[in-house]
Amino acid sequence: MSVTEKFLDLSLDEVIGDRFGRYSKYIIQDRALPDARDGLKPVQRRILYAMYKDKNTHDQNFRKAAKTVGNVIGNYHPHGDTSVYDAMVRLSADWKMRNPLVEMHGNNGSIDGDPPAAMRYTEARLSAISAQLLRDINKDTVDYIPNFDDSLEEPVILPARFPNLLVNGSTGISAGYATDIPPHNLTEVIDAVIKKIDQPDITVESLMKIVKGPDFPTGGIIQGEDGLLDAYRTGKGKIFLRGRAEIEEMRGGREKIVIEEIPYEVNKANLVKKIDELKLDRKVEGIAEIRDETDRTGMRIVIELKKDADSNGVLNYLYKHTELQVSYHFNMVAIKDRAPKQLGLIQLLDAYIEHQKEVVLRQSKYDFAKAKERSHIVEGLIKAISVLDELIKVIRASKNKADAKARIEKQFGFTEAQAESIVNLQLYRLTNTDITQLEKEALELAKLVEQLSKIINDEKELANVIKKDLRQIKKDFPTPRLTSVEAEVDELKINLEVTVASEDVLVSVTQDGYVKRTSLRSYNASNGEDLEIKEGDHLVGLYEINTTDDILIFTDQGRYIVAPVHLLPDIRWKDLAQHLSSLASLKKGEKVVKVIPICDYTTPNYLVFFTRNGMVKRSELNLYEAQRHFRPLIALNLRKNDQLVNVALSNGLQDLFVVSNRGFGLRYSEAEVTPVGLRAAGVKSINLKKDEYVVNGLVLEGEADETHFALVTQRGAVKRMRITEFEQSSRTNRGQVMLRELKGKPHRVAGFVEVGPEEKVNVLTESGTLQTMHPMELSISDRYSNGSFIIDTDEVGEVISAWKEVVYQIPFKTE
C-alpha cells in the first residue's frame, strides 16, 4: 500500500463538522445535561454508584474523599480528579442542593465562595436519601453497560426511588444547549407525582396548587406567578427571587435592615462587599454600617441605618441594584430518550413515572423469579424431611456429592436444584421445628408470588406500589418549605433621598447655557462676588435649592430640559460653569429663556408660556415631569419663525400681562387660557399689528403698591408704572397704550420687567455697553409718557435688551 492510500481526501468543513458533531453529541448526552429519569449527570451517577459499591453509605463510617475520587476515575470516569471532586463537593453543599446526596466531613466550601479543602483532607459518605436513589439497583431494575475499559459494568441510570431532578434541580452548559432547573420541595413533588398517577390528564394549573414553585435551599421569596406558569407549561420562564429582609428598630430612633436569607447561588461575601461599596461611593444614602453576623446558628447580615433614613427606600434600592434580588430564568432541558428536550412540569413528571413503572416492574419480575425459585427449594426440603431416613441411607451409600445428587433425583424424583439444596443441608436443620418454619416460609412465598404476579400483570397495582413507596419516602424525609411564593412582582419605588445626599446648594444658569451647582461654603468664601461669566453672557437664574430637587431649563426654541440638581456639575463659585451642550444636545444658537426650580411636581400649579408672535399657552406642571434627564423635550409647539420669550409659574388664579414692542400692554385673567397638553401650540394672546411682536409676558403676583413695572425703550428711556394703571381686559384685545407715539423716531419697547423695591435692571446697548439702574429711584409715570432718558444712545448705540438683575442674598455664613 502506498503512502497516499493511507489518507482520505476530505474537505476541511466536512471533517470539522463531523468531529464537532461527535464531540457535541458526547458532551450533551454524557457530560453536561442531566437525565430526566434520575436527574443526574454521568459524573454524579458514577460518584454515587462507586460509593455504593464500596459500601460508603450513610450507615457506615466516613471515608477519605480522595479514595472515592480515585475509585471513580479508575473504574468509571476517566477524567481529571478536580472535576470529579468538584462534582462530589457540590452534591454535599446544603446551600446548593435541596436534599444533599453526599455527607462530607471537613471544609466543603461555603456560600461565600470559599473553595473546599483538598480531597486528601475531607471525608465523605452517601447521605441517607441517596440510598433511595440506589435502592434495589441489584435487582435488575436498570440496565448496565461496560465501563470505559470493559473491566467492569456501570448502570445506565439509577432506580431513583424519588424524583431527584425536580427535588435537587440541575444546571449545565453544553454545545448548543443549557439547562437551569431549580430545586423543589420533596414533599410537594412527591404529592405531584402521586396526583399525576391518579389523574393522568391533570392540568399544569392544578399541579401548581401542589407544587407552589421552586424551593431553594437558601430560602428567599419568589415573585411572579405568571413566570412560574410559563416555566411549568413550556420549560422556559422568568421569576424574581429576593432575599428575606426585615426592618428592625434600634435604640435612639434608628432602624436596621436584617437579611437572613439571600437568593439562590448568590455569593454572600460579594453581596456584602457590593452593599459596602454603594455606601462608600455614596450611591445610596442612609447606611451607617454593614456587618456580616453569620455564624453556625444561621445567616445574618445587618445593615444599620442613619437616623431618619428611609429604611424601605434603602431596602428597595438594595433589591434593585444588588443581588439581594435576582431574576431566575427557567430552562428545563434534560436528556429524554437519549436526546436533549425542553420539558415542562407535566413532561418531567411523566418521564419520572414511566421510569418508576419500569423499575418497579423489573424489580417485581426479579423478586417473582427469586420467590418461585425459593418456593421450589422449600417444597423439596419439606418433601426431603418427610422421607428423611431413606434419604440418609441413600446419601451414606453414595460415593460422593455428585453421586448422592444423582441417586436422590432418580429415587425420590427431586429436581437438580432441590437435590443440590438437600445435599447442602446442615444436620441441625433436620428437626420438627424446621419443618414448621419451612411450611410457614412456603405459605409466605406463595402469598409473595401471588402479590408479585398481580403487580406484574395489573398496571393499577403497579401504580399503587409506586405511590406507597413514595409516601413512605415522604414520611421518612419530612421537608418543610423554605421559599415562599408571591403572585405579583413588587414595583421597587426608590425616593431620591435614598440615593442623593440632601444638601442645600446654589444653582446658576446663564442665557448662553452655562450651568453649575455650587456649595454654599464656596459661595460664602467668595462673599458672593467674582462669579465667572463669559463676556456678553448673563445670569438667567440663581437659586438656593436642594440636591434632591430639579430645575426646568426652557430655551427660546420652545424646548425644555429636566435637570436633577444632584447631577449638575459641582463647580466652585469663582470658576466658569459647564456648558449645557456637554450634558444635553442643544441646537446652534439656542438660548436659555427661563429656569424654574421644582421641589414637587404634584403641586397644583401651571406653567404659562408666552411667544414672540403673540401666542400664550397654559399647561399643568405635572406634565413636565420626565425620567429622561438632560434630554431636550418639546415644551410647546412653536409655529414657523416664532420663539419663546418667557415662561412663568402660576397658581391658576392670577392675571397675565403681555407687552408688545410698540408699547401696548394687555392684562387679562389666566382663566381665559384653557389648560392644554404638553405639545400643544396654545392660543392667541394679544392682537398684534404688522411687524409688531411680544417683548415679554408676565404672570402678575398681585396689585400691591410695591410691585411695579419697569419699561425700557430702544432710545434709552426708562419709565416706572404701577400695575393699577392697567385695567383687566380680555385675551386677544389690542391692549392699552404705554408710550406716547411720536411722529419722528418713535419709542419702541426693548425690555419690560416687573420689579420690587430693591431690584435692579440691566440694560444692554448695541455697542455692548451694560448699564445697571434702579427703576425704583425714578418717579412714577403715567401710561402716556415716554419716561426719562438714562442712556445716551448717540454714544453707545440703541438699547437692544433689558433684564432684571439676578441677585442671591447670603442666608448664613458657614464657620
Number of C-alpha atoms within 10 A of each C-alpha: 5 6 6 8 8 8 8 7 8 8 8 9 9 10 11 11 11 12 12 13 12 11 12 16 17 14 14 24 20 16 17 24 27 29 26 29 27 23 27 26 24 20 24 20 22 24 24 28 22 21 22 19 9 12 14 21 22 18 12 10 11 17 18 17 23 18 14 24 24 17 17 24 18 13 19 25 19 15 12 10 16 12 12 21 22 16 15 25 25 19 24 24 21 18 18 22 22 26 25 22 27 25 23 23 15 14 16 22 15 16 19 14 13 12 13 17 13 14 23 10 13 19 20 26 27 26 21 18 19 23 18 18 22 18 16 18 20 11 16 16 24 18 13 14 11 13 15 14 11 11 9 12 15 19 18 14 23 28 26 24 24 26 26 26 25 27 25 26 24 24 17 17 14 16 14 7 17 18 24 20 26 25 23 28 25 26 21 24 23 23 18 21 24 21 16 18 19 14 10 12 9 13 13 16 12 11 20 17 11 15 22 19 26 24 29 28 25 24 23 25 22 28 22 18 20 14 19 26 21 17 23 24 18 18 25 21 19 19 22 21 27 23 23 19 19 14 16 13 13 12 6 7 9 15 20 21 21 21 20 19 23 27 26 25 15 19 16 22 14 14 18 20 13 16 22 19 13 17 18 12 10 15 14 23 23 23 24 14 14 19 13 16 13 13 8 5 6 9 17 17 20 21 25 23 22 17 15 10 19 19 23 17 21 24 21 21 20 20 17 17 15 16 24 27 23 20 14 18 19 21 22 28 27 33 22 18 11 13 13 20 17 18 23 21 22 22 18 24 24 18 19 25 21 11 22 24 16 16 23 22 20 17 22 23 20 16 17 21 14 15 20 15 14 17 20 16 22 21 16 20 24 18 15 21 18 12 11 14 10 14 20 15 10 16 18 10 12 16 9 10 13 13 14 22 23 16 19 26 17 11 11 14 12 22 16 13 15 24 24 19 15 21 16 10 12 9 7 7 12 14 10 10 9 15 18 12 13 18 15 12 16 20 13 14 21 15 13 16 21 13 14 23 15 15 21 19 11 11 13 14 16 20 19 15 17 21 19 12 14 20 16 10 18 18 11 11 14 11 14 11 17 18 24 17 18 14 12 12 14 11 8 14 13 17 15 17 18 24 20 18 17 15 12 18 21 22 25 22 25 24 19 21 23 22 24 24 27 22 17 22 17 17 21 17 13 14 12 16 11 11 16 12 16 12 7 11 12 18 21 21 22 20 20 19 19 20 23 21 19 24 20 18 25 26 26 20 24 27 20 23 26 21 22 20 24 20 16 20 16 18 17 19 27 17 13 15 24 18 17 21 13 10 17 14 11 19 10 7 9 15 17 27 22 21 24 17 21 21 14 12 15 12 12 12 16 19 22 25 25 28 30 22 25 27 22 26 26 29 25 22 21 15 15 19 15 13 9 11 16 22 17 19 18 17 24 24 17 22 12 7 8 17 19 28 23 24 26 18 18 22 15 19 11 14 19 26 23 24 27 30 22 23 25 22 23 25 25 22 18 24 14 14 20 11 18 16 15 19 14 16 20 25 18 18 27 26 18 20 10 5 8 16 19 25 24 24 28 22 23 18 14 11 12 10 10 11 18 21 18 26 25 31 28 24 24 26 21 24 26 24 23 19 19 13 12 18 12 15 14 16 24 16 16 17 25 18 18 24 23 14 16 9 7 6 8 14 21 22 28 27 26 27 20 21 20 15 12 9 15 19 21 17 25 23 21 14 13 14 14 15 13 14 16 14 24 21 10 15 12 16 17 15 21 12 13 24 24 15 14 14 19 13 17 9 9 16 18 20 27 19 19 24 21 20 18 16 13 12 8 12 9 9 11 10 5
